[in-house]
Amino acid sequence: METGTWKVKTGLAQMLKGGVIMDIISAEQAKIAEAAGACAVMALERVPSDIRAAGGVARMADLSIIEEVIKTVSIPVMA
């Protein structure tokens, strides 16, 4: 069985098209984003405004937080 096929990749893009992808730092924020209609969440170490203020770069959240977010919501989780 082939993984990462063109059909899978274009299917995900179609699913996310026209939706909102919210940046979150906790499972609680992910629940709020899902309830508000987000099509996906991006689990980050800090919110982008804090990252820009510090002049840093975006980093994915800790793996334990990502796993908790995945268990909490039914929408796609990116990290």
Secondary structure as UniProt FT lines:
FT   HELIX           6..16
FT   TURN            17..18
FT   STRAND          21..24
FT   HELIX           27..35
FT   TURN            36..37
FT   STRAND          40..44
FT   HELIX           48..54
FT   HELIX           63..72
FT   STRAND          77..78
//
